[in-house]
Amino acid sequence: MRHLYQLVMDPNVNPLSALPRMVRFQLMSVLSFMWSFVFATWIGLLAAFGPLVAVHMVLLVGIFFTSAVFLKAKEMQPLSYDMLFKDRRDGCARYDDVWGG
């Protein structure tokens, strides 16, 4: 494990060892800033990932609920006046006409 660490972090062992010391230092500094940015961005994305998943799940539940309602409505027969207020057996009104109409 120590050998793997030295391959990357030790400027006398890594591929930058052929460069002058000042250039090695500058390149290692730039690489350290870059990797700090990469890991900070990664941690930030992990922190934002939970709420992002929650918002998408709420959106998907809404889409699936709407789809289920539309499919159920498609399967149902359309309602008409006859189906609502007339008896299917004899065709007469289901309810007494209280208003005399």
A tleap script that builds the chain and sets N, CA, C and O, in Angstrom:
source leaprc.protein.ff14SB
mol = sequence {
  NMET ARG HIE LEU TYR GLN LEU VAL MET ASP
  PRO ASN VAL ASN PRO LEU SER ALA LEU PRO
  ARG MET VAL ARG PHE GLN LEU MET SER VAL
  LEU SER PHE MET TRP SER PHE VAL PHE ALA
  THR TRP ILE GLY LEU LEU ALA ALA PHE GLY
  PRO LEU VAL ALA VAL HIE MET VAL LEU LEU
  VAL GLY ILE PHE PHE THR SER ALA VAL PHE
  LEU LYS ALA LYS GLU MET GLN PRO LEU SER
  TYR ASP MET LEU PHE LYS ASP ARG ARG ASP
  GLY CYS ALA ARG TYR ASP ASP VAL TRP GLY
  CGLY
}
set mol.1.N position { 0.827 -1.185 0.000 }
set mol.1.CA position { 0.000 0.000 0.000 }
set mol.1.C position { 0.876 1.256 0.000 }
set mol.1.O position { 0.567 2.237 -0.676 }
set mol.2.N position { 1.936 1.215 0.740 }
set mol.2.CA position { 2.852 2.353 0.786 }
set mol.2.C position { 3.453 2.631 -0.592 }
set mol.2.O position { 3.661 3.783 -0.972 }
set mol.3.N position { 3.723 1.577 -1.317 }
set mol.3.CA position { 4.301 1.721 -2.659 }
set mol.3.C position { 3.314 2.429 -3.594 }
set mol.3.O position { 3.708 3.290 -4.380 }
set mol.4.N position { 2.032 2.064 -3.505 }
set mol.4.CA position { 1.026 2.719 -4.335 }
set mol.4.C position { 0.903 4.198 -3.993 }
set mol.4.O position { 0.740 5.039 -4.878 }
set mol.5.N position { 0.981 4.505 -2.713 }
set mol.5.CA position { 0.932 5.905 -2.287 }
set mol.5.C position { 2.114 6.686 -2.870 }
set mol.5.O position { 1.940 7.798 -3.368 }
set mol.6.N position { 3.295 6.110 -2.809 }
set mol.6.CA position { 4.486 6.789 -3.317 }
set mol.6.C position { 4.426 6.980 -4.828 }
set mol.6.O position { 4.951 7.966 -5.345 }
set mol.7.N position { 3.799 6.057 -5.540 }
set mol.7.CA position { 3.687 6.201 -7.003 }
set mol.7.C position { 2.929 7.459 -7.400 }
set mol.7.O position { 3.165 8.023 -8.468 }
set mol.8.N position { 2.029 7.892 -6.549 }
set mol.8.CA position { 1.222 9.067 -6.869 }
set mol.8.C position { 1.730 10.310 -6.145 }
set mol.8.O position { 1.859 11.371 -6.755 }
set mol.9.N position { 2.018 10.188 -4.853 }
set mol.9.CA position { 2.263 11.363 -4.027 }
set mol.9.C position { 3.733 11.764 -3.870 }
set mol.9.O position { 4.009 12.926 -3.572 }
set mol.10.N position { 4.640 10.887 -4.049 }
set mol.10.CA position { 6.059 11.214 -3.859 }
set mol.10.C position { 6.637 11.789 -5.157 }
set mol.10.O position { 6.730 11.072 -6.154 }
set mol.11.N position { 7.023 13.057 -5.163 }
set mol.11.CA position { 7.514 13.674 -6.399 }
set mol.11.C position { 8.835 13.085 -6.895 }
set mol.11.O position { 9.208 13.297 -8.049 }
set mol.12.N position { 9.541 12.354 -6.044 }
set mol.12.CA position { 10.796 11.722 -6.482 }
set mol.12.C position { 10.557 10.365 -7.135 }
set mol.12.O position { 11.463 9.810 -7.756 }
set mol.13.N position { 9.330 9.819 -6.998 }
set mol.13.CA position { 9.029 8.487 -7.529 }
set mol.13.C position { 8.026 8.548 -8.682 }
set mol.13.O position { 8.124 7.768 -9.629 }
set mol.14.N position { 7.062 9.473 -8.608 }
set mol.14.CA position { 6.001 9.521 -9.626 }
set mol.14.C position { 6.546 9.966 -10.987 }
set mol.14.O position { 7.711 10.351 -11.078 }
set mol.15.N position { 5.734 9.922 -12.036 }
set mol.15.CA position { 6.208 10.268 -13.387 }
set mol.15.C position { 6.713 11.703 -13.541 }
set mol.15.O position { 7.336 12.023 -14.554 }
set mol.16.N position { 6.461 12.569 -12.567 }
set mol.16.CA position { 6.959 13.946 -12.659 }
set mol.16.C position { 8.407 14.074 -12.181 }
set mol.16.O position { 8.969 15.169 -12.204 }
set mol.17.N position { 9.000 12.991 -11.759 }
set mol.17.CA position { 10.348 13.055 -11.174 }
set mol.17.C position { 11.415 13.534 -12.161 }
set mol.17.O position { 12.473 13.993 -11.731 }
set mol.18.N position { 11.172 13.443 -13.442 }
set mol.18.CA position { 12.158 13.885 -14.436 }
set mol.18.C position { 12.159 15.394 -14.607 }
set mol.18.O position { 13.088 15.945 -15.198 }
set mol.19.N position { 11.135 16.076 -14.100 }
set mol.19.CA position { 11.039 17.537 -14.268 }
set mol.19.C position { 11.841 18.253 -13.183 }
set mol.19.O position { 12.163 17.655 -12.157 }
set mol.20.N position { 12.163 19.521 -13.401 }
set mol.20.CA position { 12.823 20.301 -12.343 }
set mol.20.C position { 11.938 20.413 -11.105 }
set mol.20.O position { 10.713 20.340 -11.204 }
set mol.21.N position { 12.558 20.592 -9.944 }
set mol.21.CA position { 11.814 20.599 -8.673 }
set mol.21.C position { 10.732 21.674 -8.629 }
set mol.21.O position { 9.640 21.418 -8.122 }
set mol.22.N position { 11.002 22.838 -9.135 }
set mol.22.CA position { 10.022 23.929 -9.104 }
set mol.22.C position { 8.800 23.574 -9.961 }
set mol.22.O position { 7.667 23.834 -9.555 }
set mol.23.N position { 9.018 22.991 -11.121 }
set mol.23.CA position { 7.916 22.598 -12.005 }
set mol.23.C position { 7.124 21.467 -11.358 }
set mol.23.O position { 5.895 21.457 -11.420 }
set mol.24.N position { 7.824 20.510 -10.735 }
set mol.24.CA position { 7.121 19.423 -10.016 }
set mol.24.C position { 6.224 19.995 -8.931 }
set mol.24.O position { 5.073 19.585 -8.785 }
set mol.25.N position { 6.756 20.944 -8.169 }
set mol.25.CA position { 5.969 21.559 -7.097 }
set mol.25.C position { 4.730 22.258 -7.658 }
set mol.25.O position { 3.633 22.119 -7.117 }
set mol.26.N position { 4.911 23.003 -8.738 }
set mol.26.CA position { 3.779 23.714 -9.331 }
set mol.26.C position { 2.726 22.734 -9.848 }
set mol.26.O position { 1.532 22.927 -9.616 }
set mol.27.N position { 3.157 21.701 -10.535 }
set mol.27.CA position { 2.201 20.726 -11.072 }
set mol.27.C position { 1.507 19.960 -9.953 }
set mol.27.O position { 0.306 19.704 -10.033 }
set mol.28.N position { 2.247 19.591 -8.910 }
set mol.28.CA position { 1.621 18.892 -7.779 }
set mol.28.C position { 0.625 19.801 -7.058 }
set mol.28.O position { -0.403 19.330 -6.570 }
set mol.29.N position { 0.923 21.096 -6.988 }
set mol.29.CA position { -0.010 22.052 -6.377 }
set mol.29.C position { -1.293 22.159 -7.197 }
set mol.29.O position { -2.396 22.138 -6.651 }
set mol.30.N position { -1.134 22.273 -8.507 }
set mol.30.CA position { -2.305 22.358 -9.386 }
set mol.30.C position { -3.130 21.074 -9.268 }
set mol.30.O position { -4.358 21.127 -9.192 }
set mol.31.N position { -2.457 19.928 -9.253 }
set mol.31.CA position { -3.177 18.654 -9.120 }
set mol.31.C position { -3.878 18.551 -7.764 }
set mol.31.O position { -4.985 18.019 -7.677 }
set mol.32.N position { -3.247 19.051 -6.724 }
set mol.32.CA position { -3.895 18.984 -5.410 }
set mol.32.C position { -5.152 19.852 -5.376 }
set mol.32.O position { -6.170 19.439 -4.819 }
set mol.33.N position { -5.093 21.051 -5.966 }
set mol.33.CA position { -6.286 21.903 -6.037 }
set mol.33.C position { -7.374 21.239 -6.876 }
set mol.33.O position { -8.553 21.282 -6.524 }
set mol.34.N position { -6.974 20.634 -7.972 }
set mol.34.CA position { -7.951 19.975 -8.834 }
set mol.34.C position { -8.649 18.840 -8.083 }
set mol.34.O position { -9.873 18.723 -8.133 }
set mol.35.N position { -7.873 18.004 -7.389 }
set mol.35.CA position { -8.483 16.879 -6.677 }
set mol.35.C position { -9.314 17.348 -5.486 }
set mol.35.O position { -10.306 16.708 -5.138 }
set mol.36.N position { -8.926 18.446 -4.862 }
set mol.36.CA position { -9.759 19.014 -3.792 }
set mol.36.C position { -11.110 19.446 -4.354 }
set mol.36.O position { -12.152 19.201 -3.747 }
set mol.37.N position { -11.082 20.086 -5.510 }
set mol.37.CA position { -12.318 20.500 -6.166 }
set mol.37.C position { -13.169 19.286 -6.547 }
set mol.37.O position { -14.385 19.291 -6.355 }
set mol.38.N position { -12.531 18.255 -7.082 }
set mol.38.CA position { -13.262 17.045 -7.496 }
set mol.38.C position { -13.959 16.410 -6.296 }
set mol.38.O position { -15.142 16.080 -6.373 }
set mol.39.N position { -13.241 16.237 -5.193 }
set mol.39.CA position { -13.843 15.588 -4.034 }
set mol.39.C position { -14.885 16.477 -3.361 }
set mol.39.O position { -15.894 15.972 -2.868 }
set mol.40.N position { -14.661 17.778 -3.331 }
set mol.40.CA position { -15.663 18.681 -2.757 }
set mol.40.C position { -16.947 18.660 -3.590 }
set mol.40.O position { -18.049 18.658 -3.040 }
set mol.41.N position { -16.802 18.643 -4.887 }
set mol.41.CA position { -17.977 18.564 -5.771 }
set mol.41.C position { -18.697 17.240 -5.575 }
set mol.41.O position { -19.927 17.198 -5.541 }
set mol.42.N position { -17.944 16.171 -5.447 }
set mol.42.CA position { -18.539 14.851 -5.243 }
set mol.42.C position { -19.335 14.810 -3.939 }
set mol.42.O position { -20.458 14.307 -3.919 }
set mol.43.N position { -18.767 15.331 -2.856 }
set mol.43.CA position { -19.471 15.355 -1.571 }
set mol.43.C position { -20.710 16.246 -1.668 }
set mol.43.O position { -21.768 15.909 -1.136 }
set mol.44.N position { -20.572 17.385 -2.352 }
set mol.44.CA position { -21.728 18.268 -2.533 }
set mol.44.C position { -22.848 17.606 -3.313 }
set mol.44.O position { -24.024 17.780 -2.992 }
set mol.45.N position { -22.485 16.849 -4.332 }
set mol.45.CA position { -23.505 16.144 -5.112 }
set mol.45.C position { -24.165 15.044 -4.293 }
set mol.45.O position { -25.366 14.803 -4.421 }
set mol.46.N position { -23.386 14.383 -3.457 }
set mol.46.CA position { -23.978 13.370 -2.580 }
set mol.46.C position { -24.956 14.000 -1.602 }
set mol.46.O position { -25.994 13.413 -1.296 }
set mol.47.N position { -24.634 15.189 -1.110 }
set mol.47.CA position { -25.528 15.883 -0.183 }
set mol.47.C position { -26.819 16.316 -0.874 }
set mol.47.O position { -27.878 16.336 -0.248 }
set mol.48.N position { -26.738 16.659 -2.148 }
set mol.48.CA position { -27.919 17.105 -2.890 }
set mol.48.C position { -28.675 15.931 -3.508 }
set mol.48.O position { -29.796 16.106 -3.986 }
set mol.49.N position { -28.086 14.750 -3.504 }
set mol.49.CA position { -28.689 13.606 -4.175 }
set mol.49.C position { -29.973 13.146 -3.483 }
set mol.49.O position { -30.947 12.799 -4.151 }
set mol.50.N position { -29.977 13.142 -2.152 }
set mol.50.CA position { -31.165 12.699 -1.412 }
set mol.50.C position { -32.399 13.528 -1.727 }
set mol.50.O position { -33.420 12.966 -2.124 }
set mol.51.N position { -32.341 14.850 -1.564 }
set mol.51.CA position { -33.507 15.666 -1.905 }
set mol.51.C position { -33.891 15.559 -3.378 }
set mol.51.O position { -35.074 15.598 -3.719 }
set mol.52.N position { -32.896 15.424 -4.248 }
set mol.52.CA position { -33.176 15.281 -5.677 }
set mol.52.C position { -33.975 14.008 -5.943 }
set mol.52.O position { -34.930 14.022 -6.719 }
set mol.53.N position { -33.589 12.922 -5.305 }
set mol.53.CA position { -34.318 11.660 -5.459 }
set mol.53.C position { -35.727 11.803 -4.905 }
set mol.53.O position { -36.682 11.322 -5.515 }
set mol.54.N position { -35.869 12.459 -3.756 }
set mol.54.CA position { -37.196 12.633 -3.148 }
set mol.54.C position { -38.123 13.427 -4.064 }
set mol.54.O position { -39.287 13.061 -4.226 }
set mol.55.N position { -37.630 14.500 -4.658 }
set mol.55.CA position { -38.454 15.315 -5.563 }
set mol.55.C position { -38.859 14.508 -6.794 }
set mol.55.O position { -40.003 14.587 -7.241 }
set mol.56.N position { -37.927 13.737 -7.340 }
set mol.56.CA position { -38.263 12.918 -8.503 }
set mol.56.C position { -39.263 11.823 -8.149 }
set mol.56.O position { -40.120 11.486 -8.966 }
set mol.57.N position { -39.168 11.263 -6.950 }
set mol.57.CA position { -40.126 10.233 -6.538 }
set mol.57.C position { -41.534 10.826 -6.417 }
set mol.57.O position { -42.508 10.197 -6.832 }
set mol.58.N position { -41.642 12.029 -5.853 }
set mol.58.CA position { -42.957 12.684 -5.756 }
set mol.58.C position { -43.517 12.925 -7.150 }
set mol.58.O position { -44.706 12.710 -7.385 }
set mol.59.N position { -42.680 13.367 -8.070 }
set mol.59.CA position { -43.116 13.588 -9.449 }
set mol.59.C position { -43.587 12.292 -10.097 }
set mol.59.O position { -44.620 12.275 -10.766 }
set mol.60.N position { -42.842 11.208 -9.905 }
set mol.60.CA position { -43.226 9.918 -10.489 }
set mol.60.C position { -44.518 9.378 -9.880 }
set mol.60.O position { -45.345 8.809 -10.592 }
set mol.61.N position { -44.698 9.550 -8.574 }
set mol.61.CA position { -45.947 9.107 -7.942 }
set mol.61.C position { -47.127 9.869 -8.535 }
set mol.61.O position { -48.175 9.282 -8.802 }
set mol.62.N position { -46.959 11.166 -8.741 }
set mol.62.CA position { -48.024 11.959 -9.362 }
set mol.62.C position { -48.342 11.489 -10.769 }
set mol.62.O position { -49.510 11.419 -11.152 }
set mol.63.N position { -47.311 11.166 -11.544 }
set mol.63.CA position { -47.519 10.687 -12.917 }
set mol.63.C position { -48.229 9.342 -12.915 }
set mol.63.O position { -49.166 9.136 -13.687 }
set mol.64.N position { -47.790 8.417 -12.047 }
set mol.64.CA position { -48.414 7.102 -12.004 }
set mol.64.C position { -49.859 7.176 -11.494 }
set mol.64.O position { -50.722 6.446 -11.983 }
set mol.65.N position { -50.130 8.052 -10.516 }
set mol.65.CA position { -51.492 8.211 -10.018 }
set mol.65.C position { -52.404 8.751 -11.117 }
set mol.65.O position { -53.516 8.256 -11.301 }
set mol.66.N position { -51.940 9.756 -11.842 }
set mol.66.CA position { -52.725 10.314 -12.950 }
set mol.66.C position { -52.969 9.259 -14.012 }
set mol.66.O position { -54.077 9.156 -14.537 }
set mol.67.N position { -51.958 8.478 -14.334 }
set mol.67.CA position { -52.103 7.413 -15.320 }
set mol.67.C position { -53.125 6.380 -14.877 }
set mol.67.O position { -53.930 5.912 -15.683 }
set mol.68.N position { -53.097 6.019 -13.588 }
set mol.68.CA position { -54.063 5.036 -13.070 }
set mol.68.C position { -55.488 5.573 -13.155 }
set mol.68.O position { -56.409 4.835 -13.506 }
set mol.69.N position { -55.675 6.849 -12.836 }
set mol.69.CA position { -57.009 7.451 -12.927 }
set mol.69.C position { -57.487 7.461 -14.377 }
set mol.69.O position { -58.644 7.140 -14.645 }
set mol.70.N position { -56.618 7.824 -15.309 }
set mol.70.CA position { -57.002 7.854 -16.725 }
set mol.70.C position { -57.333 6.455 -17.242 }
set mol.70.O position { -58.298 6.284 -17.988 }
set mol.71.N position { -56.543 5.456 -16.854 }
set mol.71.CA position { -56.827 4.085 -17.302 }
set mol.71.C position { -58.149 3.578 -16.731 }
set mol.71.O position { -58.913 2.913 -17.429 }
set mol.72.N position { -58.419 3.890 -15.466 }
set mol.72.CA position { -59.677 3.474 -14.839 }
set mol.72.C position { -60.860 4.155 -15.528 }
set mol.72.O position { -61.893 3.525 -15.756 }
set mol.73.N position { -60.713 5.421 -15.856 }
set mol.73.CA position { -61.793 6.142 -16.538 }
set mol.73.C position { -62.021 5.579 -17.936 }
set mol.73.O position { -63.152 5.560 -18.422 }
set mol.74.N position { -60.961 5.125 -18.579 }
set mol.74.CA position { -61.083 4.563 -19.912 }
set mol.74.C position { -61.834 3.233 -19.893 }
set mol.74.O position { -62.565 2.910 -20.830 }
set mol.75.N position { -61.645 2.460 -18.808 }
set mol.75.CA position { -62.308 1.163 -18.694 }
set mol.75.C position { -63.792 1.286 -18.366 }
set mol.75.O position { -64.578 0.400 -18.705 }
set mol.76.N position { -64.179 2.375 -17.710 }
set mol.76.CA position { -65.573 2.538 -17.297 }
set mol.76.C position { -66.447 2.899 -18.489 }
set mol.76.O position { -65.997 3.509 -19.459 }
set mol.77.N position { -67.708 2.505 -18.385 }
set mol.77.CA position { -68.664 2.873 -19.426 }
set mol.77.C position { -69.075 4.324 -19.213 }
set mol.77.O position { -69.163 4.789 -18.076 }
set mol.78.N position { -69.324 5.028 -20.290 }
set mol.78.CA position { -69.764 6.418 -20.116 }
set mol.78.C position { -71.147 6.455 -19.454 }
set mol.78.O position { -72.011 5.630 -19.750 }
set mol.79.N position { -71.335 7.410 -18.570 }
set mol.79.CA position { -72.621 7.547 -17.881 }
set mol.79.C position { -73.558 8.398 -18.717 }
set mol.79.O position { -73.159 9.404 -19.305 }
set mol.80.N position { -74.794 7.980 -18.756 }
set mol.80.CA position { -75.797 8.763 -19.475 }
set mol.80.C position { -76.982 9.006 -18.549 }
set mol.80.O position { -77.051 8.462 -17.447 }
set mol.81.N position { -77.878 9.803 -19.002 }
set mol.81.CA position { -79.065 10.107 -18.217 }
set mol.81.C position { -79.862 8.845 -17.927 }
set mol.81.O position { -80.340 8.644 -16.810 }
set mol.82.N position { -80.002 8.000 -18.939 }
set mol.82.CA position { -80.765 6.769 -18.758 }
set mol.82.C position { -80.141 5.857 -17.698 }
set mol.82.O position { -80.854 5.248 -16.901 }
set mol.83.N position { -78.812 5.766 -17.691 }
set mol.83.CA position { -78.147 4.890 -16.731 }
set mol.83.C position { -78.271 5.427 -15.306 }
set mol.83.O position { -78.303 4.657 -14.346 }
set mol.84.N position { -78.340 6.743 -15.176 }
set mol.84.CA position { -78.372 7.326 -13.840 }
set mol.84.C position { -79.766 7.302 -13.221 }
set mol.84.O position { -79.901 7.035 -12.027 }
set mol.85.N position { -80.806 7.575 -14.013 }
set mol.85.CA position { -82.126 7.804 -13.428 }
set mol.85.C position { -83.210 6.826 -13.848 }
set mol.85.O position { -84.337 6.927 -13.363 }
set mol.86.N position { -82.905 5.874 -14.744 }
set mol.86.CA position { -83.922 4.910 -15.148 }
set mol.86.C position { -83.504 3.518 -14.731 }
set mol.86.O position { -82.326 3.163 -14.767 }
set mol.87.N position { -84.489 2.741 -14.336 }
set mol.87.CA position { -84.218 1.354 -13.953 }
set mol.87.C position { -83.948 0.548 -15.216 }
set mol.87.O position { -84.684 0.668 -16.196 }
set mol.88.N position { -82.911 -0.264 -15.204 }
set mol.88.CA position { -82.529 -1.025 -16.402 }
set mol.88.C position { -83.554 -2.128 -16.732 }
set mol.88.O position { -83.709 -2.504 -17.894 }
set mol.89.N position { -84.233 -2.630 -15.730 }
set mol.89.CA position { -85.160 -3.739 -15.986 }
set mol.89.C position { -86.424 -3.293 -16.707 }
set mol.89.O position { -86.842 -3.916 -17.683 }
set mol.90.N position { -87.029 -2.214 -16.225 }
set mol.90.CA position { -88.302 -1.839 -16.840 }
set mol.90.C position { -88.289 -0.484 -17.538 }
set mol.90.O position { -89.280 -0.121 -18.172 }
set mol.91.N position { -87.188 0.283 -17.443 }
set mol.91.CA position { -87.088 1.552 -18.153 }
set mol.91.C position { -87.799 2.701 -17.485 }
set mol.91.O position { -87.800 3.817 -18.005 }
set mol.92.N position { -88.420 2.442 -16.314 }
set mol.92.CA position { -89.121 3.513 -15.589 }
set mol.92.C position { -88.133 4.304 -14.740 }
set mol.92.O position { -87.001 3.876 -14.517 }
set mol.93.N position { -88.572 5.440 -14.281 }
set mol.93.CA position { -87.715 6.271 -13.434 }
set mol.93.C position { -87.427 5.548 -12.128 }
set mol.93.O position { -88.305 4.898 -11.560 }
set mol.94.N position { -86.206 5.664 -11.663 }
set mol.94.CA position { -85.824 5.012 -10.404 }
set mol.94.C position { -86.436 5.710 -9.206 }
set mol.94.O position { -86.763 5.066 -8.209 }
set mol.95.N position { -86.588 6.988 -9.292 }
set mol.95.CA position { -87.045 7.763 -8.155 }
set mol.95.C position { -88.387 8.381 -8.488 }
set mol.95.O position { -88.678 8.675 -9.647 }
set mol.96.N position { -89.205 8.576 -7.459 }
set mol.96.CA position { -90.483 9.249 -7.671 }
set mol.96.C position { -90.217 10.695 -8.040 }
set mol.96.O position { -89.293 11.329 -7.530 }
set mol.97.N position { -91.037 11.193 -8.926 }
set mol.97.CA position { -90.893 12.579 -9.357 }
set mol.97.C position { -91.616 13.455 -8.359 }
set mol.97.O position { -92.825 13.667 -8.451 }
set mol.98.N position { -90.840 13.971 -7.383 }
set mol.98.CA position { -91.443 14.732 -6.306 }
set mol.98.C position { -91.979 16.063 -6.779 }
set mol.98.O position { -92.915 16.596 -6.182 }
set mol.99.N position { -91.418 16.605 -7.823 }
set mol.99.CA position { -91.783 17.941 -8.261 }
set mol.99.C position { -92.922 17.929 -9.285 }
set mol.99.O position { -93.377 18.983 -9.729 }
set mol.100.N position { -93.362 16.764 -9.646 }
set mol.100.CA position { -94.505 16.679 -10.539 }
set mol.100.C position { -94.183 17.017 -11.979 }
set mol.100.O position { -95.080 17.405 -12.727 }
set mol.101.N position { -92.962 16.886 -12.384 }
set mol.101.CA position { -92.569 17.281 -13.724 }
set mol.101.C position { -92.616 16.219 -14.690 }
set mol.101.O position { -92.304 16.435 -15.861 }
savepdb mol mol.pdb
quit
